[in-house]
Amino acid sequence: MGDSRKITSFKRPLTSIVAVATVALGVVVSAPAPDARATPSVARPVFFVPLGEFPRTEAAALASFVNRELGVRTGVLSGSPIPKTALNRQRKQLVAEDLIDVVAARRTTATNGPVLIGLTVEDMHTRAIPNWRFSFSIRHPSGLAVVSS
């Protein structure tokens, strides 16, 4: 997934759990259902993907919160390492679009329908808006997102 895809970024001073819930809701609502015949009122499940050092226990707590508060089916996938190429050494930040690619790589036949949200403890920025000092989250209309806590 390169830079040619439409990416929407957010930069807001929110607590991590509220931000993740907001991103999850936005991605679930905006992402098209994989089956055109699917009922629009049925929300797609959300799977969280811990990236790098993000604790799996915190991802599980977020999944539980989103399930309880939004009524969306959730789960946690095994963690994914962050490739060294995702680091912008000059800015000392991860590149959000590269993290979207890491999350996208987790899509398989079994996980093609759900929304996937990567979670990182690292600071990140987006190429889409280079004058921002950081980007708290980024999402892609295909049902992918990354949130930095």
Phi, psi and chi 1 to 4 in degrees:
 res  aa     phi    psi   chi1   chi2   chi3   chi4
   1 MET       -  111.3  -58.5 -171.9  150.0      -
   2 GLY   -96.4 -166.2      -      -      -      -
   3 ASP   -74.3   -6.0  -67.2  -33.0      -      -
   4 SER   -74.9  -14.1   63.4      -      -      -
   5 ARG   -82.2  151.0  -66.7 -172.6  171.0 -170.2
   6 LYS   -74.4  123.1 -179.8 -178.3  174.0 -170.7
   7 ILE  -119.8  137.5  -55.9  -80.4      -      -
   8 THR  -114.9  124.9  -55.6      -      -      -
   9 SER  -112.9  154.1  -62.0      -      -      -
  10 PHE  -129.5  147.3  -60.1   97.3      -      -
  11 LYS  -139.2  100.2 -179.5 -179.4  173.0 -175.4
  12 ARG  -142.3  144.4  -63.4  172.4 -170.4 -104.4
  13 PRO   -83.5   74.0   29.6  -33.8      -      -
  14 LEU  -111.8  159.1  -59.3  172.8      -      -
  15 THR   -69.3  153.0   62.3      -      -      -
  16 SER   -57.3  -44.7  -64.8      -      -      -
  17 ILE   -67.6  -39.3 -160.6  159.9      -      -
  18 VAL   -68.7  -39.9  173.1      -      -      -
  19 ALA   -63.7  -44.6      -      -      -      -
  20 VAL   -63.0  -43.2  169.3      -      -      -
  21 ALA   -61.9  -40.9      -      -      -      -
  22 THR   -65.6  -45.7  -57.1      -      -      -
  23 VAL   -62.7  -44.1  168.9      -      -      -
  24 ALA   -59.4  -45.7      -      -      -      -
  25 LEU   -63.7  -43.4 -179.5   59.7      -      -
  26 GLY   -62.8  -41.3      -      -      -      -
  27 VAL   -70.8  -41.5  172.7      -      -      -
  28 VAL   -62.4  -42.8  168.5      -      -      -
  29 VAL   -72.7  -38.9  169.8      -      -      -
  30 SER   -86.9  -21.6   67.7      -      -      -
  31 ALA   -76.6  131.5      -      -      -      -
  32 PRO   -68.2  144.8   23.4  -30.0      -      -
  33 ALA   -67.1  143.7      -      -      -      -
  34 PRO   -66.5  -22.8   21.4  -29.2      -      -
  35 ASP  -116.1  116.7  179.8   -6.7      -      -
  36 ALA   -58.9  -22.6      -      -      -      -
  37 ARG   -84.4   -5.6  -63.5  167.8  -66.7  159.1
  38 ALA   -65.8  148.3      -      -      -      -
  39 THR   -70.3  125.1  -52.5      -      -      -
  40 PRO   -61.1  -24.8   -3.0    6.0      -      -
  41 SER   -78.2   -9.4   62.9      -      -      -
  42 VAL   -89.9  114.4  176.7      -      -      -
  43 ALA   -73.3  144.6      -      -      -      -
  44 ARG   -72.4  145.1  -66.8  168.4   64.3 -172.2
  45 PRO   -66.1  156.3   13.6  -18.7      -      -
  46 VAL  -118.4  126.9  174.3      -      -      -
  47 PHE  -115.4  130.1  -75.7   89.1      -      -
  48 PHE   -92.3  142.1  -66.8   98.1      -      -
  49 VAL  -122.6  104.9 -177.8      -      -      -
  50 PRO   -64.8  129.6  -17.4   29.0      -      -
  51 LEU  -110.3  134.2  -59.0  173.9      -      -
  52 GLY    61.2 -123.5      -      -      -      -
  53 GLU   -90.0    8.2  -60.4  -62.6  -43.6      -
  54 PHE   -63.5  126.8 -165.4   92.7      -      -
  55 PRO   -67.5  129.3  -15.2   27.0      -      -
  56 ARG   -59.8  -33.5 -175.0  173.8  170.0   78.3
  57 THR   -63.5  -37.8   54.6      -      -      -
  58 GLU   -71.0  -36.0  -71.5 -174.6   31.3      -
  59 ALA   -63.2  -40.2      -      -      -      -
  60 ALA   -65.5  -38.9      -      -      -      -
  61 ALA   -64.7  -40.5      -      -      -      -
  62 LEU   -65.4  -41.2  -70.5  170.6      -      -
  63 ALA   -60.8  -43.0      -      -      -      -
  64 SER   -63.4  -42.7  177.1      -      -      -
  65 PHE   -61.5  -48.9  174.9   83.4      -      -
  66 VAL   -62.2  -40.7  170.1      -      -      -
  67 ASN   -62.8  -47.1  175.5  -96.9      -      -
  68 ARG   -68.7  -47.1 -177.0  179.3   62.4 -108.7
  69 GLU   -82.7  -31.7  -62.8  -60.6  -39.8      -
  70 LEU  -108.0   -9.8  -58.1  177.4      -      -
  71 GLY    68.6   25.1      -      -      -      -
  72 VAL  -101.4  136.1  175.2      -      -      -
  73 ARG   -63.9  135.3  -77.0 -173.4  -47.3  145.5
  74 THR  -134.8  165.7   59.5      -      -      -
  75 GLY  -162.8  173.2      -      -      -      -
  76 VAL  -127.6  124.3  178.9      -      -      -
  77 LEU   -86.2  164.9  -59.8 -179.4      -      -
  78 SER   -63.2  155.7   60.4      -      -      -
  79 GLY   -67.4  158.5      -      -      -      -
  80 SER  -122.7  137.0  -72.4      -      -      -
  81 PRO   -70.6  154.5   22.9  -28.5      -      -
  82 ILE   -95.4  120.4  -64.0  172.6      -      -
  83 PRO   -66.9  147.5   20.6  -26.5      -      -
  84 LYS   -59.8  -27.9  -68.8  178.7 -177.7  178.1
  85 THR   -69.1  -14.0   56.4      -      -      -
  86 ALA   -82.0   -6.3      -      -      -      -
  87 LEU   -93.0  125.3  176.4   64.2      -      -
  88 ASN   -88.2  102.4  178.8  -31.6      -      -
  89 ARG   -64.4  -33.1  -65.6 -172.0 -169.9  -73.5
  90 GLN   -65.4  -43.5 -174.6  176.5   16.6      -
  91 ARG   -88.6  -14.0  -69.7 -179.0   64.9  143.8
  92 LYS    58.6   41.3  -62.1  179.4 -177.5  168.2
  93 GLN  -138.4  156.6  -66.3  175.5  -51.4      -
  94 LEU   -78.7  151.6  -62.7  173.8      -      -
  95 VAL   -93.3  116.7  179.0      -      -      -
  96 ALA   -56.7  -42.1      -      -      -      -
  97 GLU   -63.2  -34.2  -69.1   84.6   -9.6      -
  98 ASP   -69.2  -32.5  -68.1  -13.1      -      -
  99 LEU   -70.2  -34.3  -63.4  179.6      -      -
 100 ILE   -59.0  -39.9  -75.0  -75.3      -      -
 101 ASP   -62.8  -39.3  -69.0  -17.3      -      -
 102 VAL   -62.4  -44.8  172.0      -      -      -
 103 VAL   -65.5  -41.9  173.5      -      -      -
 104 ALA   -60.6  -33.6      -      -      -      -
 105 ALA   -65.9  -16.8      -      -      -      -
 106 ARG   -80.7  -10.3  -63.0  -57.6  -54.8  -85.7
 107 ARG   -68.9  127.2  -76.9 -120.2  162.0  111.6
 108 THR  -130.7 -179.3   64.8      -      -      -
 109 THR   -57.1  -39.5  -55.6      -      -      -
 110 ALA   -72.9  -26.7      -      -      -      -
 111 THR  -117.4   26.3   60.8      -      -      -
 112 ASN   -71.5  -34.8 -165.7   28.1      -      -
 113 GLY   -79.6  -37.4      -      -      -      -
 114 PRO   -70.2  159.4  -16.7   27.9      -      -
 115 VAL   -77.3  137.6  169.8      -      -      -
 116 LEU  -116.6  128.0  -60.3 -178.9      -      -
 117 ILE  -123.3  114.6  -60.2  176.8      -      -
 118 GLY   -80.1  144.7      -      -      -      -
 119 LEU  -125.0  129.4  -56.6  169.0      -      -
 120 THR  -134.3  150.3 -178.7      -      -      -
 121 VAL   -94.0   -4.4  -64.9      -      -      -
 122 GLU   -86.1  151.9  -57.3  -65.1  -30.2      -
 123 ASP   -72.5  144.5 -157.7   15.5      -      -
 124 MET  -140.4  163.8   65.7 -177.1 -173.1      -
 125 HIS  -136.9  167.1   73.8   93.0      -      -
 126 THR  -116.9  139.7  176.3      -      -      -
 127 ARG   -68.6  -26.4  -73.6 -173.3 -159.6  107.9
 128 ALA   -62.6  -32.6      -      -      -      -
 129 ILE  -133.0   80.2  -51.5  173.0      -      -
 130 PRO   -64.9  -20.6   17.6  -24.2      -      -
 131 ASN   -81.4   -7.7   61.5  -29.0      -      -
 132 TRP   -72.8  138.1  -81.7    6.3      -      -
 133 ARG   -70.7  -31.1  -70.9 -176.1   33.3 -139.5
 134 PHE  -157.0  166.3   66.6   91.8      -      -
 135 SER  -127.5  124.7 -179.8      -      -      -
 136 PHE   -75.4  -32.8 -169.8   73.5      -      -
 137 SER  -155.7  162.4   63.7      -      -      -
 138 ILE  -147.8  145.2 -173.1  170.7      -      -
 139 ARG  -139.5  157.1   68.2 -176.3  174.8  109.3
 140 HIS  -122.4  140.9 -171.6  -86.3      -      -
 141 PRO   -62.5  -12.8   -0.4   -0.2      -      -
 142 SER   -79.1    0.8   67.6      -      -      -
 143 GLY    99.7   30.1      -      -      -      -
 144 LEU  -122.1  146.4  -57.7  170.2      -      -
 145 ALA  -155.1  160.7      -      -      -      -
 146 VAL  -136.9  137.6  175.9      -      -      -
 147 VAL  -125.8  132.4  175.9      -      -      -
 148 SER  -100.7  127.0  169.9      -      -      -
 149 SER  -100.9      -   65.4      -      -      -
